[in-house]
Amino acid sequence: MSSIFWESNLYLFHTYALQNLQVIVKSLKNQSNEAKRNINDKFVLAALSIPLNNKLSNFERLSFNYLPGSMNDFDHENPVARHELLTTAKMLNVDGYPSRSSVIHYINIENIHNNTSEHVSKLFDLIEQEESPFVISKKGKEALEALCTESPELAKYKPFIAKTLSVRILQKCKNFYRNMKMSKLQSTLRFYDSITEIEKLLYECNREGLVHTTINYHSFNGEASMTFNAEAQVAENLFTFGNQLRQVFQSVVEATTHGKTQRQRIFMKVKEKLDEEVSEMQKQREEMLAMQQQRAERLAKEKQDQALEKQREAARKQRDLED
């Protein structure tokens, strides 16, 4: 199923399918640590490949129109979209609404990223924790190249991880710069070989609201430069703050749901054990009653045989006296 979602460019659901597989593999006692680490690698890389805008990649292929400007995780006002989303989520046993933040939160609380290979763990930390764009640029490139060299089967995630790292670099650069020369930006975004590719990335980031920038091709020294949009940044900060509040609320809900699910699972295990013990006690009681019944029947038969024997003995004595 994860392969079907991958080929359909539905990377969020591809990740949830791998999450289900990861849970199954983790529960199997006959699986080696290497096998568990391999599925953890795929699951974490798939999660990091989900677009940072939290929208369902290529979801427009379903039976409704995808509206990037009005959707957060999906369009709440579109009943068809909601139905399609929740139906697919239910099929994958997803608790709540599927989103990139939910997957990353699950990875964190289950500590899955620390049970992966070295390079996958490093990439996760760089994307989700690191604040320095210079560290992300240098170590991200090294970790990604090393990962693809050592594990060629994971190379399909490379362009997605490279893009995510690049967006993270841009997001962190705005905390250090107001203006950047395009040559400086190109040296920082090591995953792109040309200015044209970087321009496409900047356009997409502006369109999706990930980073707001403008490019000036007529600077005084003749070299193009990029400027982070201050006005848009204020709005973005407010949006980020609101989104953080939403994520905190979602985390509380998920933690509560997760705890409730755990309690239900524990309760069912205890109930199953109690049912087994009650069944065993009932069986022993029935066996004891059966034994008591058999003993009573045996004693009654013995008394009856003794009474008959006495009657026969009395009859013999009576015949002897008459003779």
C-alpha positions in Angstrom: 0.0 0.0 0.0 2.9 2.4 0.8 4.2 1.8 -2.7 0.8 2.7 -4.2 0.7 5.9 -2.3 4.3 6.7 -3.3 3.6 6.2 -7.0 0.5 8.3 -6.7 2.6 11.1 -5.1 0.5 10.9 -2.0 3.5 11.2 0.3 1.6 11.8 3.5 -0.4 8.6 3.2 2.7 6.8 2.0 4.2 7.7 5.4 1.2 6.6 7.3 1.3 3.2 5.5 5.0 2.8 6.5 4.0 3.8 10.1 1.6 0.9 10.2 4.3 -1.4 8.9 6.8 0.0 11.4 4.4 -0.8 14.3 3.9 -4.4 13.0 7.6 -5.0 12.6 8.3 -3.6 16.0 5.8 -6.0 17.6 7.3 -9.1 16.0 9.7 -10.8 18.3 11.4 -12.8 15.6 12.5 -9.7 13.7 16.2 -8.7 14.0 17.3 -5.2 15.2 18.6 -4.6 11.7 15.2 -5.2 10.2 13.5 -2.9 12.7 16.1 -0.2 12.0 15.6 -0.5 8.2 11.9 0.1 8.5 12.5 2.9 10.9 14.9 4.5 8.3 12.2 4.3 5.6 9.5 5.7 7.9 11.5 8.7 9.1 12.8 9.5 5.7 9.2 9.3 4.3 8.1 11.7 7.1 10.8 14.1 6.2 9.8 14.0 2.6 6.3 15.2 3.3 6.0 18.8 2.0 6.6 21.4 4.8 3.4 23.3 3.9 1.4 20.6 5.7 -0.9 20.1 2.7 -1.6 16.8 1.1 0.8 16.5 -1.8 -1.0 15.9 -5.1 -4.3 15.4 -3.3 -6.0 17.0 -6.2 -5.9 13.6 -8.0 -8.8 12.6 -5.8 -12.4 13.5 -6.7 -12.3 17.1 -5.4 -10.4 20.2 -6.3 -7.3 20.9 -4.2 -7.3 24.6 -3.0 -3.9 25.4 -1.6 -4.9 28.9 -0.6 -7.8 27.9 1.6 -6.6 24.6 3.0 -4.6 23.9 6.0 -4.4 20.1 6.3 -7.5 20.0 4.1 -10.5 22.2 3.3 -12.9 22.0 6.2 -15.6 23.6 4.2 -15.4 21.0 1.5 -17.5 18.0 2.6 -16.2 15.9 -0.3 -12.6 16.6 0.6 -13.3 15.8 4.2 -15.0 12.5 3.3 -12.1 11.5 1.0 -9.5 12.4 3.6 -11.1 10.7 6.5 -12.0 7.6 4.5 -8.4 7.2 3.5 -7.2 8.0 7.0 -9.6 5.4 8.5 -8.3 2.8 6.1 -4.8 3.5 7.5 -6.0 3.5 11.2 -5.0 7.2 11.6 -6.1 8.8 14.9 -7.4 12.3 14.2 -6.6 14.3 11.1 -3.5 13.2 9.1 -0.8 15.8 8.9 3.0 16.1 8.7 3.1 17.6 12.2 1.2 14.6 13.6 3.7 12.2 12.1 6.7 14.1 13.4 5.1 14.3 16.8 4.7 10.5 16.8 8.3 10.0 15.8 9.4 12.2 18.7 7.3 10.7 21.4 8.1 7.2 20.3 11.8 8.1 20.0 12.0 6.4 16.6 14.5 8.9 15.1 17.0 7.7 17.7 16.6 4.1 16.6 17.6 4.7 13.0 20.9 4.6 11.2 23.3 7.4 11.9 22.7 9.5 8.8 18.9 9.3 9.1 19.0 10.4 12.7 21.3 13.3 11.7 18.9 14.4 8.9 16.0 14.3 11.3 17.8 16.5 13.9 19.0 19.0 11.2 15.5 19.4 9.8 13.5 19.4 13.0 15.9 20.8 15.6 18.8 22.7 14.2 18.6 26.5 14.2 21.8 27.3 12.3 21.4 27.5 8.5 25.2 27.0 8.1 25.2 23.7 10.0 22.1 22.5 8.1 23.9 23.4 4.8 27.2 21.7 5.6 26.1 18.6 7.6 22.9 18.1 5.7 24.7 17.7 2.4 27.2 15.4 3.9 24.6 13.2 5.7 22.4 13.0 2.6 25.2 12.0 0.3 26.6 9.4 2.7 23.1 7.9 3.2 22.5 7.5 -0.5 26.0 6.0 -0.9 25.6 3.4 1.9 21.9 2.7 1.2 21.1 3.1 -2.5 17.5 1.7 -1.9 16.7 4.9 0.0 17.9 7.3 -2.8 14.4 7.8 -4.0 13.9 10.1 -0.9 17.0 12.2 -1.8 15.3 15.0 -3.9 12.6 15.5 -1.3 15.0 15.6 1.6 17.2 18.0 -0.3 14.3 20.3 -0.9 13.2 20.1 2.8 16.8 20.9 3.9 16.9 23.9 1.5 13.6 25.3 2.7 14.8 24.9 6.3 18.0 26.8 5.4 16.0 29.7 3.9 13.8 29.8 7.0 16.7 29.9 9.3 18.7 32.4 7.2 16.0 35.1 7.7 17.1 35.1 11.4 20.6 36.1 10.3 20.1 38.2 7.2 17.8 40.8 5.7 19.6 40.7 2.3 21.7 38.0 0.7 23.6 38.1 -2.5 22.5 35.4 -4.9 26.1 34.1 -5.1 26.1 33.7 -1.3 22.7 32.1 -1.3 23.9 29.6 -4.0 26.9 28.6 -1.9 24.6 28.1 1.1 22.0 26.1 -0.8 24.4 23.3 -1.8 21.7 21.1 -3.1 21.1 23.3 -6.2 23.6 23.8 -9.1 22.2 26.9 -10.7 20.5 30.2 -9.9 17.5 29.2 -12.0 16.8 26.2 -9.7 17.1 28.5 -6.7 14.7 31.0 -8.2 12.2 28.2 -8.8 12.6 27.2 -5.1 12.1 30.8 -3.9 9.0 31.1 -6.1 7.5 28.0 -4.7 8.3 29.0 -1.1 6.6 32.4 -1.6 3.6 30.7 -3.2 3.2 28.2 -0.4 3.9 30.8 2.3 7.0 29.0 3.6 9.4 32.0 3.2 8.6 35.4 1.8 11.4 36.9 -0.3 12.0 39.3 -3.2 14.8 39.3 -5.7 16.5 42.5 -6.9 18.3 42.1 -10.2 19.3 45.8 -10.4 21.6 46.2 -7.4 24.3 48.9 -7.5 27.1 46.4 -8.0 25.4 44.6 -10.8 24.9 41.4 -8.7 21.4 40.1 -8.0 20.4 39.9 -4.3 17.5 38.4 -2.3 15.6 40.3 0.4 13.4 38.8 3.1 10.1 40.5 3.1 9.7 42.2 6.5 6.0 43.0 6.2 5.2 39.4 5.2 7.5 38.2 8.0 5.3 39.9 10.6 2.3 38.2 9.2 4.2 34.9 9.0 5.3 35.2 12.7 1.7 35.7 13.7 0.7 32.7 11.6 3.5 30.6 13.0 2.5 31.5 16.6 -1.1 30.6 15.8 0.1 27.3 14.2 2.2 26.5 17.2 -0.8 27.0 19.5 -2.7 24.6 17.2 0.1 22.1 17.3 0.3 22.3 21.1 -3.5 21.7 21.3 -3.2 18.9 18.8 -0.3 17.3 20.8 -2.4 17.4 24.0 -5.3 15.8 22.1 -3.0 13.2 20.6 -1.3 12.5 23.9 -4.7 12.1 25.5 -5.9 9.8 22.7 -2.6 7.9 22.8 -2.9 7.4 26.6 -6.6 6.4 26.3 -5.7 3.9 23.6 -2.9 2.5 25.8 -5.3 2.3 28.8 -7.9 0.5 26.6 -5.2 -1.9 25.4 -4.0 -2.6 28.9 -7.6 -3.0 30.1 -8.4 -5.5 27.3 -5.3 -7.5 28.1 -6.2 -7.6 31.8 -9.8 -8.4 31.0 -8.6 -11.2 28.7 -6.4 -12.6 31.4 -9.2 -12.4 34.0 -11.5 -14.1 31.6 -9.0 -16.9 31.1 -8.7 -17.3 34.9 -12.4 -17.3 35.4 -12.9 -19.8 32.6 -10.2 -22.0 34.2 -11.8 -21.8 37.6 -15.2 -22.5 36.1 -13.7 -25.6 34.4 -12.1 -26.8 37.6 -15.4 -26.3 39.5 -17.3 -28.3 36.9 -14.7 -31.0 37.0 -15.0 -31.1 40.9 -18.8 -31.2 40.7 -18.6 -34.1 38.2 -16.2 -36.0 40.5 -18.4 -35.4 43.5 -21.4 -36.6 41.5 -19.5 -39.7 40.4 -18.4 -40.4 44.0 -22.0 -40.0 45.3 -23.3 -42.3 42.6 -20.6 -44.9 43.4 -21.4 -44.7 47.1 -25.1 -45.1 46.4 -24.5 -48.1 44.3 -22.2 -49.7 46.9 -24.9 -49.2 49.5 -27.5 -50.6 47.2 -25.3 -53.7 46.5 -24.7 -54.1 50.2 -28.4 -54.0 50.9 -29.1 -56.6 48.2 -26.3 -58.8 49.6 -27.9 -58.6 53.1 -31.3 -59.5 51.7 -29.8 -62.5 49.8 -27.9 -63.6 53.0 -31.1 -63.3 55.0 -33.0 -65.4 52.4 -30.3 -68.1 52.6 -30.5 -68.3 56.3 -34.2 -68.5 56.2 -34.0 -71.5 53.7 -31.5 -73.2 55.9 -33.8 -73.0 59.0 -36.7 -74.4 57.0 -34.7 -77.3 55.8 
